[in-house]
Each structure stands twice: as structure tokens, then as C-alpha cells.
Amino acid sequence: MAKKSVPRKGSLQFWPRKRAARFLPRVNWDAINSGKNLKGFIGYKVGMFSGYVKDETADSMTKGKKIIIPVTILECPPLKILSVRFYKNGRVNSEVLSENLDKELKRKVKLPKNKSKSVDSVKNEDYDDVKVICYSQVKKTNIKKTPDILEIGLSGSKEDKIKFIKEKLGKDITISDVFEKGQLADLRGLTKGFGFSGPVKRFGIRLRQHKSEKGVRRPGSIAPWHPARTTFKAPMAGQVGLFTRAIYNNKIIGIENAENKKDILKNIKNYGDIKSDYIIIRGSIQGPAKRQVVITSPLRVTRKQLKKNYELVELR
């Protein structure tokens, strides 16, 4: 019988392989140079569907034909600005708390007692960058009541950022205000967690012969006698899943509202009903249903993904 040969699982690029400290990952907003106004948004994974679409991609072998592709739905309830942070030389110089905050937010989240001054009172020379702390109105969904809070960067000049903040303070920011149909987006979130697992599941090593010493589901040797130490490359048991991962250049096929409800958007397995705005993205996304995901403007656009053009016919 031929020897089974399988590529190594568990990339050594990610270290240490342990549970993420927080569900919403931090993002280097300074590296992202694109976007309408907000550079990101908070969404919640609903699940995967089969998208019946018409392929309008130039030079595609299926151009003009109707095909089925895998899609993922993300529910995106509106965001609101919690506070505005003013940065000077890469450090927070001052922070202004929004005045019109929801009463439920004050019960769920600890807020500072001493309110800062208004946005207009901060002098232009006291800051060189502005970012906003936003919270999701997740109470409008079936998931939970406690909002998720995230710092999100803004695009444009200082004047454009301040103008956008003044327009949206105390108002809802919808997903259609930030992203458009046909745009590319990056998705950052946590993978599905599997807990403590052995090296066969964690790294995909082969099972040993059934009469082997000290176990079948373990490596034959973890290190030589000399040098007398075990390197981080040795496949050992440990945490699997709940890791922060990013998926780049996902095509947004559609942005819709749940008011035009269809039967397929009700009683979704492990999720329930979609009640607010949602986006349809081509392909799969990390994490289980109801997992919060950070949707950001693309870090680096690839032409191959950008030229893809699908017209959604229906979800199945």
C-alpha cells in the first residue's frame, strides 16, 4: 500500500495558537486607505445559502448564464457613535462622548461619569487624526441585547471626518451608508472553537501503527536528544479554533433590507429571523452562526476579484 502523503495542517505563521482575547479583533485603520466615510462596520453571521445568480463577468466562460454560487448572509443592524477620539502623534489627546445615547446602552455598558466637551470645542491644532467609537444596535436582531463596541477609522481629510461626525452624531449609520453593491470587502473575525484537541486533529499528523508505544494519536518523536529541547514546530495538543483570522477581497453581491421579507429569511437554522439590513457576500466566512464580524474596506484590491460581476436572482 502506498504511503499516505498529506501537506502539514496548522500554519506556523500563527503563534501562539491560543484563544483570542476578544471577539471583535483590532484593525490597523491607518493601513486602509479606501472607503466612503467609515472604513468598517459590524455584522453578524447568519449562515450560508446557494445564490442563484446571473454571471456578468467580462471574459468569463459562463458570461450571460445563470449559475449557482455559495454565498453567506451577514445581518448588519445600524451603528451609532458612542464617542469621538482625537489623536495627536499617534496617541489619544482627547475624547468626546456622544450626548444622545440610548438608555439601554447605559444599563449594559459602563460609561465615564465626567462628560467631555463638544466636538467644536476641540482646537484644530490639538489633533492630527480622528476616529470614532461605534456600538451596534444588536437589540434590533434576535441575537442578544448587549451591543458590540469597536473603534472605527474614517477616510478623507480632517475636515471631511469632522463633517461626517457632526452629521451622524446621535443618528443611525446603516450598512448602505458605508458599502455598496459590487464592492470588495475584507472580513475579520474568530473561527469556530473546538477547544483542547490532540495533534491528529490540530495538525493533521498520521495515525501510528496500532501496537505503537505510548499512544497511536501522537507524534513518534517531538525532539532529538541534542539539542535537548522541544521547538514550537513540534505538533502538540492544544487549543483548536477561536482564532482571529481575516478573509480578503470578498465580493458584495447585494445589500438589502429585511422589510421585503422572504420565506427563506425566516426560521434560519441556528439563527432565527433576519430583522434589519443584511448583505450577501460570495463564498464562506469564518465562525459559527451569530458570530460578530468586522467588515472593512479592502486593504489591497485584486483585479481578479474586482472584475467579478454577479446579478442576484434568488437565494436557495
N, C-alpha and C positions, 0 to 999 in steps of 0.2 A: 504494500500500500504506500502510495506517495506521501511524503512528509507534508503536513499542512503548514502553509506559509501565509501568515496574516500580518499586515502592517501594524505597527505599535499603536495602541489607543492611548489616550491621555497625553495631550501635548505637553512637552516640558517647558513650553513658553509661559504657562500659567503656574505661578508658585507664590505662596504656598496654596495647596489645594484644600482650602477650608471654607466654611460657610461665610457668606457675605455678611458684613456688619449691618447693612441697611438694605431695604427693599428697593428704594429708588436710588440708583447709582449717581455719583457725582459726574459732571460733564465739564470738560475743558471748553467753555463757551468762547474763549478767545481764539481757539483754533478754527472755529466755524465762522466763515465769512459771508455765508448766504442767509437768505430768509427775508420775509416780508417785514416784520416788526419783531415779534417774539421769535427766538431761534428754536423753541421747543414747546412741547405740550405733554400732558399726562393722559395716558389712555389705559384701558383695562381690557385684557384679552377675553373675548367671548368664545371663540372656537374656530375651527376650520370648516370650510364648505367647498363645494365644487362650483366654480364660477363658469357659467356658460357665456362665452364672450365672442365677439367678432374681432378677428385679428386684422388690425390696420397698420401693422408694422411694415415699413418700407423694406423691400428686398427679402421679405420673409417667404418661406416655402408655403405657408398657409395664409398668405395675404388674401383678404376678402372672404375667407372661410370662417365658419363658426366652430370653435374648438372649446374644450373643457380644460381649465387650468385650476390648480389648487390655490385657494385664497384664504386669508384669515381676516376676521372682523374684529375691530377694536372699538369699544364704546368710549366716547370722549365727552364726558359731561363738561359744562362750561367751567372756565377758571376765573378766579378773582385775585386781585392784587392784595396781598397781606401787608407788605411793606416795600419800601424803596431803599436800596443800598447805594451809597455814593462812595466810589473808590478813588483813592489818591496814591499813586505809585504802587499799585497792586494790593493795597490794604484798605480795609473799610474805614472811611473817615467819619461818616455819619449815616444814620438810618432813620427813615421817616415812616411811622406806622400809619396805615390807612385808617380813616375815620369811620367810614360806613362799613363796619364789619358785621357779619351775621351773628345773631345772639347764640345760635347753636355752636358756632365756632369757639366762642369764649368758654363754653362749657367743656368742649372736647380738647382744646389746646391751651397751654399756658402762655399768656401774653404778658409783655412787660407792663408794669404799672405806670411808669413815667412815660407819657407820650412825648415824642419829639416834635419839633417844629414842622411847618408845612414844607412842601417841595419848593415853593417860590422863595422861601427864606434862605435856602442854601445858595451860597455865592458861587458864581461860575468858576472862579479860580480855586475853589476849595476841592474840586474833584476833576478827574480826567476820564472817568467811566461810570456808567450807571447800570445796575442790574435790579431785577425785581424778584421778590419772594412771592410765589403764587401758591394758592391752595385750590384743590379740585373740589367741586360741589358734588361729591360722590353720593350724597343723600338723594340725589335725583335718579340713582340707579338702584338695582336690587342687591348690591354687593355689601355695603356697610354704611355707617354714618360718620365715622371719624375721617376727616379729609387727609389727603396726602399733600405734603408741603415740599416745594422744590424751588431752588434759586434758578432762574432762567435768564440768559443773556438777551440783549437787544441788539438789533442791527441798525446801521445808519450812523449819522453824526450825533453829537451831543444834543443838538437842538431837536433832531428828529426823535431821539429817545425821550426827552422831556415832554415833547408834544404828545407822543403816544401815551405816556404815563398819565398826563393830565386828562386825556380823553377817556381813558379806561379805568381810572380810579373809582372804585365803588360800582363798576358796571361789569357785566359778563363778557368774557372773552371766549368766543366759540372757536371750534377747530377750523371752520371755514375762513375765519379771520387770519389764520396763520398758514394753512396749507391749501393747495389747490389740487384738483383732479389732474392726473398725469404727471405730477411732480414726484421726484425721488425723495426718500426719507430714510434716515438711519434709526434703528430701534435698539434701545439699551434696556436691559432688564435681567432678571435672575432666571436661571434654568430650573427645571423641576427637581426637587430634592429627593434623594433616595437614602439619605442617612449613612451610617457606617457600613461599608461593604468591603469585601475581600479583594485581592489583587486580580482575580479572574474577571470579575465584573468591572473593576475600576480601571484596569489597564489592558484587559483582553489577552492575558497570557494563556498558554495551552495547559490543559489538564495533564497531570503526570500519570505515569503508569499506576494501575490500581493497587499494586503491592509496594508502592514507594514509602520510604520512611518519612515520618513527621508530617504526613498530610499530602493529599492529592491536589488540593486547590491552593497551592502556594508555590513560590519560585524554588527552583532547585538550589540556588546559591544567591545570597544577597550581596556578598562581597568576598574578595580574596583574603588570605591570611595577612598579606602585606601588600599595600598599606592597610593596617588593621582598623579600618573604619568603613562605614556604610555611606555611600553617596546618596544624594537626593534622587538620582536616576533609578535607583532600585525600586521595582514595583512592590509597594507595601499596602496593607489595608488602611482604610481611612474614609474620609468624607467623600461622598459622590453627590453631585448636584448642588443646587442653591448657590451657583457661581454666577458672578456678573459677566455677561457676555454682550457683545454688540454685533448686530447684523446690518451690513451696509448696503445702501442703494436699493431699497425696496420700492417697487412701483405702486403708487396710489391709484387704484383703478376707479374708485368712486368715493365721494363724501355725501352722505345722505342723512336725513332726519327720520326718527322713528315714528313721526306722526303719520306718515304714509305706511302704516304697519302692514306687513305681510304675514301669512301664517308661518313662514319659515323662520321669522324673527321672534316667535313666541315659544315658550317652553323648551328653550335650548338646553341640552344636556349639561349638567353641572354649572349652569349659569342662570337660566330663567328667561325673563323677557328683556328686550332692549327698549329703554325708555327715553333715551336722549340721542344726541348726534352720534354717528358712528362712521368709521372709514373702512374701506375694503382694500386690503393690501395683498399683492401677489406673493404666493409662497407661504412658508411656515414661519412661526415666531416662537422663540424660546419661552418656556414656562407653562404652567397649567392654566385652566380657566380661572378668571377673576384676578390674575396676576397683573400688578401695575407695571406699566412700561413707559419709558421716556421716549417720545417721538421727537427727533431733532432734524434740523435741516442737514442735508448731506455734507459730510466732511470733505470728500473728494468724489466728484461725479465721474462715472464711467460712461462713455458714449454708447456702449453696447446696451446698457440698461436704460439709458435715457431715450434712445430711439424707439423702444418698445411702445406700442400703442394698442390698447385693448378697449373695445366698447362693450360694456357690460349689458348682457341681455337679461339674464336672471341668475339667481342663486339656487343651488340644488343641495 
